[in-house]
């Protein structure tokens, strides 16, 4: 016979005699009516706790129900002495306010001592109701409420365990906790529980069990299907990780942020159209062609990004191979790639800065000094010399002022501009236009963009190393960067100088989500992005860059001594052209990309397909229409249907870590502590406000310092979403956001919180775990 959810106190009382795998602390509870009529008798019952620190907890009839948790809504008081028990009880009862009835209860227990670990576990993922145990815990502070309080804490960790994981694959206290959660699921005949727990002297104690209120009552897939998807992803990771004939390195790693950084560009869960478009334009082949042209190893036919259940991951071994100069022999290449991969395994927090902290990909003025670190990892002086020599030669070929790749890339961009005009002014049908816009974009747009992006990275690395080596000062660096004329600075200038029509004519093809057909371009919805008539707050006054004679001589000497085949004039010409060109090339190729999306939208409208539906299509299916007799309507219908099925059944129900070190990480992993928690899978765009502007809370995204349950009052307003600076995945505010289906970011961190607070309008895309500043 299953247990039935009652009040917090009654639930614990039931468990004290039914739960076998964990303990319940001694407890006493009483109703408001009993407190009024028999206070002295209750105090006599509580005398057994006289020499202990107590917790006096709410146990209202209205909380912890199967309809609404009211998590953190009422007061609980920790570390209460027996002599203060009356005032503590009165304070808890007072927190019930007008809802207080004679049946409402107060629960009293001794505090758990010598706490080794405490936290909250959800037996479903609150964002998508999928089949995970999500454990938010603190094994540092010794506190029992650091998870639920939502206050600032550097001690919180979040662990995901797929519910299909075999118990023997889980170790230590985590195994003990999962055994108990599975027992609780059986006792309550429920797969969606919210359980507070603590460990002391190796023993597990349950503090609270309540239903986990989910906006999506049932996951879109059953547990068996979810187990199958997890197994398929594990098998793919295992297969792609094994030793491969054409690749250096023994085993791969997969990440969402290294190299071409899909997490930043298209998000964690991009719709199929955005993912397929990004792969088609850059990461299926263009990326490798560009690297090879730069002088690195030939990785043609290796896709950089693999789709694991629709979630885009960079194959890091393939990426690291692509940064090995092509004249490095296979033995040294294998040694380098294995070293780079080992370094990432040892320091996974470097996954978003591998080119700065792990690999050597170009010449810098401090390269010889930095490369000496390889001597501590089994490399000899000859191997280090081979690497530095190859990188210097490669960099020389890139920065050459006459035949350097960056110069060729600028010439390709001129061809793109001409071909854009030709195609857009032609009488080709929409299928034909779409095909040639994409093909031209690859050859004359994203290929030179990839080259200029690499050149721009090298330019910034060279500048940084000049500062670190004392060739330039930080002031010189800042002065040089301020002298650059980029698309961003041009746009700020033009926003003030041009009228609305001419401004949109020039910049209208841009959109915050470059590859996202759901995001309107500037020309489609200009008032969404700009406040016309206001002055730009970021207009930059350009100043000429001038270097003193002394520093010119110092730099000239450094160029010669390091073997760079250039002079100061050509060197700064490269630095300036590469950094400006990176942004300029993106500005140009996105004209083709935006026109292609416009063309697809027109095709879709003709047959009744919305933009939302088109976002599930695969660009390859549309691209192939050019060379086949397939009908547009049936092709779109088939591609959209397949995309929706995979996205809704798999992508939306799978949660994976930002870095997959091996196949075990697919089903059991810990999130990095600096990663915000996105609640729900919804997307919202709204103005930003803070708690001081009560009149603006409705229809706004609210910025809140912490996930403290004291902010629960904001839900009386019609807020669109909210962001907290601090707080964990299982905090009270996270629970409320999940059950009310309000998009939220819990624990954004101080840096991102401050950045987003300065915006006027934000888009929060919880499914993709992305935030866009709109204004």
HUWOFEN-V829339 format. One record per pair of residues at least 4 apart in sequence whose C-alpha atoms are under 6 Angstrom apart, sorted by the first residue. I is the first residue (numbers start at 0). J is the second residue. D is the distance in whole Angstrom. If there is no record, write none. Layout:
BEGIN
i/j/d
I/J/D
I/J/D
END
This chain:
BEGIN
i/j/d
1/186/5
1/187/5
2/186/6
2/187/5
5/9/6
5/10/6
6/10/6
6/58/6
6/60/6
7/58/5
8/58/6
8/106/6
14/18/5
15/23/5
20/179/6
21/203/5
21/204/6
22/204/5
23/204/6
23/205/6
26/107/6
26/108/5
27/106/6
27/107/5
28/105/6
28/106/4
29/104/5
29/105/6
30/102/5
30/103/5
30/104/4
31/101/5
31/103/6
31/104/6
32/101/5
33/37/5
34/38/5
49/81/5
52/78/5
52/79/6
52/80/6
52/109/6
52/110/6
53/78/5
53/79/5
53/108/6
53/109/4
53/110/5
54/76/6
54/77/4
54/78/6
54/107/6
54/108/5
54/110/6
55/75/6
55/76/5
55/106/6
55/107/5
56/75/4
56/105/6
56/106/5
57/75/6
57/105/5
58/104/5
58/105/5
59/103/5
59/104/6
60/103/5
62/68/5
62/69/5
63/68/4
63/209/5
64/68/6
65/210/6
70/731/5
71/708/5
71/731/6
73/94/5
74/91/5
74/94/6
95/99/5
113/199/6
114/141/5
114/198/6
114/199/5
115/138/6
115/141/6
115/198/5
115/199/5
116/137/6
116/138/4
116/197/6
116/198/5
117/136/6
117/137/6
117/143/6
117/196/6
117/197/4
118/135/6
118/136/4
118/146/6
118/195/6
118/196/6
119/134/6
119/135/5
119/194/6
119/195/4
120/133/5
120/134/4
120/193/6
120/194/5
121/132/6
121/133/5
121/192/6
121/193/5
122/132/5
122/191/5
122/192/5
123/128/5
123/129/6
123/130/5
123/131/5
123/132/6
123/191/5
124/128/5
124/129/5
124/131/6
125/737/6
126/678/5
126/679/4
128/218/5
129/218/5
129/652/5
130/162/6
131/160/6
131/161/4
131/162/5
132/159/6
132/160/5
133/158/6
133/159/5
134/157/6
134/158/5
135/156/6
135/157/4
135/729/6
136/155/6
136/156/5
137/154/6
137/155/5
139/154/6
144/148/6
146/730/6
147/730/4
147/731/6
148/707/5
149/705/6
149/706/4
149/707/5
149/726/4
149/730/5
150/705/6
150/726/6
151/725/5
157/669/6
157/670/6
158/668/6
158/669/4
159/667/6
159/668/5
160/666/6
160/667/4
161/666/5
163/226/6
169/174/5
170/174/5
184/188/5
184/189/5
184/190/6
191/211/5
192/209/6
192/210/5
192/211/5
193/208/6
193/209/5
193/210/6
193/211/5
194/207/6
194/208/5
195/206/5
195/207/5
196/204/6
196/205/5
196/206/5
197/203/6
197/204/5
198/202/5
198/203/5
212/738/5
213/738/5
214/738/5
214/740/6
232/307/6
233/662/5
236/240/6
236/662/6
237/662/6
240/250/5
240/251/5
241/250/5
242/249/5
242/250/6
247/333/4
248/333/5
248/336/5
248/337/5
251/316/5
252/315/5
252/659/6
252/660/5
253/312/6
253/313/6
253/314/5
253/315/5
253/658/6
253/659/5
254/312/5
254/313/5
254/657/6
254/658/4
255/261/6
255/262/5
255/312/5
255/313/6
255/657/5
256/260/4
256/262/6
256/351/5
257/350/6
257/351/5
261/265/5
262/266/4
262/267/5
265/269/6
266/767/5
266/769/6
267/310/6
267/767/4
267/768/6
268/310/5
268/766/6
268/767/4
269/274/6
269/767/6
270/614/6
270/615/6
271/275/6
271/615/5
271/617/6
271/642/6
272/276/6
272/614/5
272/615/5
272/616/5
272/617/5
273/514/5
273/515/5
275/279/6
275/617/6
275/618/6
276/618/6
277/281/6
278/282/5
278/283/5
279/283/6
280/441/6
281/285/5
281/286/5
282/286/5
282/303/5
283/302/4
285/446/6
287/298/5
287/299/5
289/450/6
290/295/6
291/295/5
291/296/6
291/297/5
294/324/6
294/325/6
294/393/6
295/321/6
295/322/6
295/323/6
295/324/4
295/325/5
296/321/6
296/323/6
296/324/6
296/325/4
303/313/6
303/314/6
304/312/5
304/313/4
305/311/6
305/312/5
306/310/5
306/311/5
308/649/6
308/650/5
309/650/5
322/360/5
343/347/5
349/353/6
353/357/5
354/358/5
361/390/5
361/394/6
362/390/5
362/391/5
362/394/6
363/461/5
363/464/6
364/464/5
365/464/6
366/370/6
373/378/6
374/378/5
374/379/6
384/388/6
396/403/6
397/403/5
397/404/5
398/403/5
399/403/4
400/569/6
405/451/6
408/447/5
411/443/5
412/443/6
415/443/5
420/424/6
427/431/6
427/432/6
429/433/6
429/598/6
432/436/6
433/595/5
434/622/6
435/439/6
436/440/6
436/591/6
439/443/6
440/444/4
440/588/6
441/445/5
441/446/6
442/446/6
444/588/5
445/449/6
448/452/6
448/584/5
451/455/6
451/577/6
451/581/5
452/581/5
454/577/5
455/577/5
455/578/4
458/574/5
464/468/6
465/470/5
465/471/5
466/470/6
466/471/5
466/472/5
471/475/6
479/544/5
482/541/5
482/542/5
482/543/6
482/544/6
485/579/5
486/490/6
489/493/6
490/494/6
491/538/5
493/497/5
497/502/6
503/507/4
503/522/6
507/521/5
507/522/4
508/520/6
508/590/6
508/593/6
509/520/6
509/521/6
510/520/4
510/521/6
519/523/6
521/525/5
528/773/6
528/774/6
558/563/5
566/570/6
571/575/6
572/576/6
573/577/6
576/580/6
580/584/6
585/589/6
589/593/6
603/608/5
604/608/5
615/639/5
615/642/5
615/643/6
616/638/5
616/639/4
616/642/6
618/622/6
619/623/6
635/639/6
639/643/6
642/646/6
643/647/6
644/648/6
645/649/5
646/650/5
646/651/6
647/651/5
659/664/6
664/668/5
675/746/5
675/747/5
676/728/6
676/744/6
676/745/5
677/743/6
677/744/5
677/765/5
678/742/6
678/743/5
679/742/6
680/765/5
680/766/4
681/742/6
681/765/6
682/763/6
682/764/4
682/765/6
683/762/6
683/763/5
684/761/6
684/762/4
685/699/5
685/700/6
685/760/6
685/761/6
686/699/5
686/759/6
686/760/4
687/699/6
687/700/5
687/759/5
687/760/6
688/701/5
689/701/5
689/702/5
697/716/6
697/717/5
697/718/5
698/717/6
698/718/5
698/719/5
699/718/5
699/719/5
700/719/5
700/720/5
700/721/5
701/721/4
702/721/6
702/722/5
703/722/6
703/723/5
704/723/5
704/724/5
705/723/5
705/724/5
705/725/5
706/723/6
706/726/5
706/732/5
708/731/6
720/741/6
720/742/5
720/743/5
721/743/5
722/743/6
722/744/5
723/745/5
723/746/5
724/746/5
724/747/5
724/748/5
724/749/6
724/752/6
725/746/4
726/745/6
726/746/5
729/733/6
735/739/6
736/740/6
736/741/5
747/751/6
747/752/6
748/752/6
752/756/6
758/774/6
759/774/5
760/773/5
760/774/5
761/771/6
761/772/5
761/773/5
762/770/6
762/771/5
763/770/5
764/768/6
764/769/5
END
